Amino acid sequence: MSQMADPIPEVPVAHSETSPLGPIPVTGMPLNLEPGHELNAFWLIETARNIGTSCRSARDYSAGLLSGTREKTREFTARLRDRAERVKEEPLTILAVIAGAAAVAGVASRVWRSSRYE
């Protein structure tokens, strides 16, 4: 039993004229929405509006981000398709470039090895 969680702390409630809200639980939302506590209802309505506005902003931002990503993906696939077509049309050119790069790398490594052991 010594591993049980600590109890939830109680929030002190200020009972004065400067505190128009009723008791506020730890989560921060006033629960007293009875008649005569219009400020609590107003707070709840304003909080719901703010949350709704934030959700709409997040949705609009993510929709714009998604459409931009889709457009970039389309452009990338179109470029990739064009390059693949070029490789199909000119396979000997591609092989010649690869062979030339391999020959240059071979000569360079041979020169490097010979100068290293002299």
C-alpha positions in Angstrom: 0.0 0.0 0.0 3.0 2.3 0.3 3.1 2.7 -3.5 -0.3 4.3 -3.9 -0.5 7.7 -5.6 -0.6 10.9 -3.6 -4.1 12.3 -3.1 -5.2 15.1 -5.3 -4.5 18.4 -3.6 -7.5 20.6 -2.7 -7.6 24.0 -4.2 -8.2 26.7 -1.7 -11.4 28.6 -2.4 -11.5 32.4 -1.9 -14.9 33.4 -0.5 -14.9 37.1 -1.2 -16.5 39.6 -3.4 -13.4 39.8 -5.6 -13.8 36.1 -6.6 -16.9 35.9 -8.7 -16.4 32.3 -9.7 -17.6 29.5 -7.5 -15.4 26.7 -6.3 -12.9 25.7 -9.1 -11.7 22.1 -9.1 -8.1 21.2 -9.9 -8.9 20.9 -13.6 -9.7 24.6 -13.7 -13.3 24.5 -14.9 -16.1 25.9 -12.6 -18.8 23.4 -12.1 -21.4 25.6 -10.5 -23.7 26.6 -13.4 -26.9 27.1 -11.3 -28.9 30.3 -11.7 -27.2 33.2 -10.0 -23.8 32.1 -11.2 -23.9 33.7 -14.6 -20.2 34.5 -14.6 -19.5 30.8 -14.4 -21.7 30.1 -17.4 -20.1 33.1 -19.3 -16.6 31.7 -18.6 -17.6 28.3 -19.8 -19.2 29.7 -23.0 -16.1 31.9 -23.7 -13.8 29.0 -23.1 -15.8 26.8 -25.5 -15.6 29.6 -28.1 -11.9 30.0 -27.7 -11.4 26.2 -28.0 -13.5 26.2 -31.1 -11.5 29.0 -32.7 -8.3 27.2 -31.9 -9.5 24.0 -33.4 -10.6 25.8 -36.6 -7.3 27.5 -36.9 -5.4 24.2 -36.4 -7.7 22.6 -39.0 -7.1 25.3 -41.5 -3.3 25.3 -40.9 -3.2 21.5 -41.3 -5.3 21.6 -44.5 -2.9 24.1 -46.0 0.1 22.1 -45.0 -1.5 18.9 -46.4 -2.3 20.6 -49.8 1.2 22.0 -50.0 2.6 18.5 -49.3 0.4 16.9 -51.9 1.6 19.5 -54.5 5.3 18.9 -53.7 4.7 15.1 -53.9 3.1 15.5 -57.3 6.0 17.6 -58.5 8.5 15.1 -57.2 6.8 12.1 -58.8 6.6 14.0 -62.1 10.4 14.8 -62.0 11.1 11.2 -61.0 9.0 9.9 -63.9 10.8 12.2 -66.4 14.2 11.0 -65.2 13.1 7.4 -65.4 12.0 8.0 -69.0 15.4 9.7 -69.8 17.2 6.6 -68.4 15.1 4.4 -70.6 15.9 6.5 -73.7 19.6 6.8 -73.1 20.9 3.7 -71.2 24.3 3.8 -72.9 25.0 7.4 -71.9 24.2 6.5 -68.2 26.5 3.5 -68.4 29.3 5.6 -70.0 29.0 8.1 -67.1 29.2 5.4 -64.5 32.1 3.7 -66.2 34.0 7.0 -66.5 33.4 7.8 -62.8 34.7 4.3 -61.9 37.8 4.7 -64.0 38.6 8.1 -62.5 38.1 6.7 -59.0 40.3 3.7 -59.8 43.2 5.9 -61.1 42.8 8.3 -58.1 43.0 5.5 -55.6 46.0 4.0 -57.4 47.9 7.3 -57.3 46.9 7.8 -53.6 48.1 4.3 -52.6 51.4 4.7 -54.5 52.2 8.1 -53.0 51.4 6.9 -49.6 53.9 4.0 -49.5 56.9 5.8 -51.1 
